[in-house]
Amino acid sequence: MQAELLEFAGYPVPVRASLDASLRPSVASLLKGWSISPASDSSAVPQLEILADEAHRLTVRGPWVGPDYSLADPVDAACAFIAEVLKVQANESSDSLCVHAAGVVLGGRAVVFPAGFRAGKSILTAVLASRGERIIADDATLISPDTGVAVGPGISPRLRLPVPDTLRAVTRSFIDTRMELAGGRYGYLTLPDGRLLANGERVPIGAFVHIERQAEGGATLAALPKEKALQTLIWQNFARRIPAGRILAALSGLVRSRPTLVLRYADVETAADLLQRHFTDWPAETESLATLDPWQEDAIAVADGRRWRRGPNLVEKQFEGGHFVADEENGRIFHLNATAAVIWHLLSAGDETNDVAALLLDAFPETDALRIEDDVGVLAQSFREKGLLVPA
């Protein structure tokens, strides 16, 4: 098969890819609002390649792919191409976050559903699409952290097959008539015009909703602690080029200023009913990010004779009872519970391990002293391994 170096121009950054000719029609049909053209420099190094061998197996490789892998199903290969394009964009963009999350426009604002694999994002998205709601994404949503908007990646929603047989007849009919690309494991829906946000189209973020599927029971929406919501967003963020401190600042600002909820449900249709009722109306104005406290970097504690000091290039933020520390050098973000945060601050201020253990023993006299000493020692070593502490 012939492979040509193409440029896939889309928000937030274009991607150069060599794509086997057999895959071009299906991939093009899945990208809405993208521009696809031959690369202006045919000798440029591709950021992604999917090429076929003589046995028609398709091999995926590229600098952001990790180990090369091969696929036999062309729909799986198209799916891999979409996933790897998003990975390239997430790693090469300097101003946009790519979050493992679905997004749906409800009542004129984006409701973002951050969740991991097989959490039910895609089927929930498809049900809402069948009811006329506009879809931002079913699996990976782009967020502009400085403006507080969700941005459509312009990718048709994908469903894992087979489709659940518990769907209402009208939903099942919508899915059956709109599934125009299907393989052994996945099927892609082609939505009616305007039902899917095109690449780069923006909607203000209204709320974050965590998804928890249950074996039985009705659908409920409850408040989700903002600390938990922020943790989930950080875990589901694919971006690597944006400094960790900026990610922490932007996401904490968004989470603080938006409702954070948890949706628990057993039946996806009932869950969609509840979401549509709940998000009919919004407050007149969401708190501006500009009014929020910016992140602040504490001074690094350094003094002669101390056993420990705070690691360099760290940004810390207390948030709704939780504590987050971002390492600007390697891009990692850590969450510390209340006890760990206290121990870290004491150690980074110069207290020795046995002094910290003595303080904790005073606070928790019923706890075995040796266990406290061991726990503090283990925690101090963990902080050192993560770069949160360095020897003074």
VENWOKA-V730518 format. One record per residue. RES is the residue in one small letter. PSI is psi in radians with two decimals (none if undefined). OMEGA is omega in radians with two decimals (* if undefined). Layout:
res;psi;omega
RES;PSI;OMEGA
RES;PSI;OMEGA
//
This chain:
res;psi;omega
m;2.59;-3.12
q;2.42;3.11
a;2.23;-3.13
e;2.49;3.10
l;2.08;-3.08
l;2.72;3.00
e;2.15;3.08
f;1.74;-3.05
a;2.01;3.14
g;2.84;3.10
y;2.41;0.06
p;-0.32;3.12
v;2.61;3.07
p;2.81;-3.13
v;2.27;3.03
r;2.18;-3.09
a;2.45;2.95
s;2.04;-3.02
l;2.24;3.11
d;2.42;-3.04
a;-0.53;-3.11
s;-0.39;-3.09
l;-0.24;-3.00
r;-0.79;-3.12
p;-0.77;-3.10
s;-0.74;3.13
v;-0.77;3.13
a;-0.61;-3.12
s;-0.36;-3.10
l;-0.30;-3.06
l;2.06;-3.09
k;2.09;-3.14
g;0.11;3.07
w;2.72;3.01
s;2.21;-3.11
i;2.19;-3.09
s;2.79;3.04
p;2.46;-3.14
a;2.42;-3.12
s;-0.52;3.08
d;1.75;-3.06
s;-0.23;3.13
s;-0.03;-3.12
a;2.63;3.13
v;2.19;3.13
p;2.53;3.05
q;-0.23;-3.09
l;2.45;3.07
e;2.39;2.95
i;1.86;-3.01
l;2.58;-3.12
a;2.53;3.04
d;-3.03;-3.10
e;-0.44;3.12
a;0.13;3.11
h;0.29;2.99
r;2.47;-3.05
l;2.14;-3.11
t;2.30;-3.13
v;2.24;3.10
r;2.77;-3.13
g;2.88;-3.07
p;-0.42;3.14
w;0.03;-3.04
v;-0.58;-2.94
g;-2.64;3.11
p;2.46;3.06
d;2.61;3.03
y;2.76;-3.07
s;2.65;-3.12
l;2.54;3.11
a;-0.58;-3.09
d;2.12;-3.12
p;-0.51;3.09
v;-0.67;3.03
d;-0.67;3.14
a;-0.71;3.08
a;-0.70;3.09
c;-0.75;3.12
a;-0.68;3.12
f;-0.81;3.13
i;-0.82;-3.12
a;-0.73;-3.10
e;-0.58;3.04
v;-0.77;3.10
l;-0.64;3.12
k;-0.75;3.09
v;-0.83;-3.13
q;-0.75;-3.12
a;-0.62;-3.08
n;-0.33;-3.08
e;-0.13;3.06
s;2.50;3.13
s;0.05;-3.08
d;0.22;-3.12
s;2.43;3.08
l;2.48;3.00
c;2.02;-3.03
v;2.36;3.06
h;1.58;-3.01
a;2.59;2.94
a;2.82;3.09
g;2.34;-3.14
v;2.47;3.09
v;2.02;3.11
l;2.13;-3.13
g;0.43;3.09
g;-0.04;3.11
r;2.78;-3.10
a;2.25;2.95
v;2.08;-3.05
v;2.31;-3.09
f;1.45;3.13
p;2.26;-3.12
a;2.82;-3.13
g;-2.86;-3.11
f;2.52;3.06
r;0.59;3.10
a;-0.16;-3.14
g;0.20;-3.10
k;-0.80;-2.99
s;-0.76;-3.12
i;-0.62;3.07
l;-0.73;3.11
t;-0.77;-3.12
a;-0.70;3.12
v;-0.77;3.13
l;-0.63;3.08
a;-0.66;-3.14
s;-0.34;-3.13
r;0.15;3.06
g;0.03;-3.14
e;2.60;3.12
r;2.38;-3.06
i;2.30;3.04
i;-0.90;3.12
a;2.74;3.12
d;-0.21;-3.04
d;-0.55;-3.12
a;1.99;-3.12
t;2.35;3.08
l;2.43;3.12
i;2.26;3.00
s;1.80;-2.97
p;-0.49;-3.08
d;-0.43;-3.09
t;-0.15;3.10
g;0.65;3.13
v;2.66;2.96
a;2.46;-3.07
v;2.27;-3.13
g;2.30;3.04
p;-0.22;3.13
g;0.80;-3.11
i;2.24;3.14
s;2.47;-3.14
p;2.57;-3.08
r;2.47;3.08
l;2.48;3.00
r;2.38;-3.11
l;2.61;-0.01
p;2.75;3.11
v;2.43;-3.13
p;2.44;-3.12
d;0.11;3.13
t;0.00;-3.12
l;2.65;3.06
r;2.71;-3.04
a;-0.68;-3.10
v;-0.63;3.10
t;-0.78;-3.13
r;-0.69;3.11
s;-0.72;3.12
f;-0.81;-3.11
i;-0.77;-3.11
d;-0.71;-3.09
t;-0.30;-3.09
r;-0.08;-3.13
m;1.73;-3.03
e;-0.09;3.09
l;1.96;-3.07
a;2.51;3.09
g;-2.70;-3.11
g;-0.53;-3.07
r;-0.53;-3.02
y;2.69;3.03
g;2.49;-3.14
y;2.43;3.13
l;2.38;2.97
t;1.91;-3.04
l;2.75;3.07
p;2.75;-3.13
d;2.32;3.10
g;-0.17;-3.10
r;-0.40;3.11
l;2.23;3.07
l;2.34;3.09
a;2.87;3.13
n;2.23;3.11
g;-0.13;3.14
e;2.39;-2.95
r;2.55;3.07
v;2.33;3.10
p;2.40;3.12
i;2.24;-3.14
g;-0.61;-3.06
a;2.77;3.01
f;2.26;-3.10
v;2.02;3.07
h;2.45;-3.08
i;2.28;3.03
e;1.90;3.11
r;2.54;-3.13
q;2.85;3.12
a;-0.54;-3.11
e;2.99;3.13
g;2.94;-3.14
g;-3.06;3.13
a;2.37;3.13
t;2.60;3.00
l;2.23;3.13
a;2.78;3.11
a;2.41;3.06
l;2.21;3.11
p;2.36;-3.06
k;-0.52;3.06
e;-0.77;3.12
k;-0.71;3.13
a;-0.73;3.13
l;-0.74;3.08
q;-0.83;-3.10
t;-0.79;3.14
l;-0.73;3.14
i;-0.76;-3.13
w;-0.61;-3.05
q;0.06;-3.12
n;2.23;-3.14
f;-0.28;-2.99
a;2.51;3.12
r;-0.42;-3.06
r;-0.46;-3.13
i;2.31;3.14
p;2.48;-3.07
a;-0.66;3.13
g;-0.66;3.12
r;-0.67;3.08
i;-0.83;-3.14
l;-0.76;-3.13
a;-0.82;-3.08
a;-0.82;-3.10
l;-0.66;3.12
s;-0.63;3.08
g;-0.75;3.11
l;-0.81;-3.09
v;-0.71;-3.13
r;-0.62;-3.00
s;-0.04;-3.14
r;2.66;3.02
p;2.46;3.07
t;2.15;-3.01
l;2.86;3.00
v;2.26;3.11
l;2.04;3.09
r;2.29;-3.08
y;2.76;3.01
a;-0.65;-3.11
d;2.15;-3.03
v;-0.56;3.12
e;-0.73;3.10
t;-0.65;3.09
a;-0.73;3.11
a;-0.69;3.07
d;-0.84;-3.09
l;-0.76;-3.14
l;-0.75;-3.13
q;-0.63;3.09
r;-0.75;-3.01
h;-0.66;-3.04
f;0.61;3.07
t;-0.75;-3.10
d;2.63;3.10
w;2.77;3.00
p;2.75;-3.07
a;-0.62;-3.08
e;2.33;3.05
t;2.51;-3.12
e;2.30;-3.12
s;2.43;3.09
l;-0.45;-3.10
a;-0.36;-3.12
t;-0.10;-3.09
l;2.69;3.09
d;2.24;3.07
p;2.82;3.08
w;2.61;3.13
q;2.45;-3.13
e;2.06;3.13
d;2.64;3.09
a;2.50;3.10
i;2.19;-3.11
a;2.02;3.14
v;2.21;3.07
a;2.50;-3.13
d;2.47;3.03
g;-0.09;3.13
r;2.58;-3.14
r;-0.71;-3.10
w;2.73;2.89
r;2.86;-3.13
r;2.45;3.09
g;2.72;-3.14
p;2.82;3.01
n;0.60;-3.14
l;2.48;3.03
v;2.21;-3.13
e;2.67;-3.11
k;2.17;2.95
q;2.34;-3.02
f;1.91;3.02
e;0.78;3.12
g;-0.19;3.10
g;3.00;-3.10
h;2.22;-3.11
f;2.45;3.11
v;2.20;3.13
a;2.35;3.08
d;1.90;-3.07
e;-0.41;-3.06
e;-0.78;-3.08
n;-0.01;3.04
g;0.07;-3.12
r;2.60;3.08
i;2.21;-3.10
f;2.55;3.03
h;2.21;3.12
l;2.35;3.01
n;3.07;-3.00
a;-0.77;-3.11
t;-0.78;-3.14
a;-0.67;3.13
a;-0.73;3.12
v;-0.80;-3.13
i;-0.75;3.13
w;-0.77;-3.14
h;-0.69;3.13
l;-0.79;-3.13
l;-0.73;-3.11
s;-0.33;3.08
a;-0.07;3.05
g;-0.14;3.12
d;2.41;3.11
e;2.83;-3.06
t;-0.75;-3.10
n;-0.53;3.07
d;-0.73;3.12
v;-0.72;3.11
a;-0.68;3.12
a;-0.69;3.10
l;-0.73;-3.14
l;-0.62;3.11
l;-0.64;3.06
d;-0.65;-3.11
a;-0.53;-3.10
f;1.23;-3.04
p;-0.34;-3.11
e;-0.15;-3.11
t;2.50;-3.12
d;2.30;-3.06
a;-0.73;-3.13
l;-0.65;3.12
r;-0.73;3.12
i;-0.78;3.14
e;-0.76;3.13
d;-0.77;-3.10
d;-0.73;3.12
v;-0.72;3.12
g;-0.78;3.12
v;-0.74;-3.12
l;-0.71;3.11
a;-0.73;3.11
q;-0.68;3.10
s;-0.76;3.09
f;-0.71;-3.13
r;-0.78;-3.14
e;-0.57;-3.13
k;-0.08;3.13
g;0.16;-3.14
l;-0.40;3.04
l;2.58;2.99
v;2.66;3.10
p;2.42;-3.10
a;none;*
//
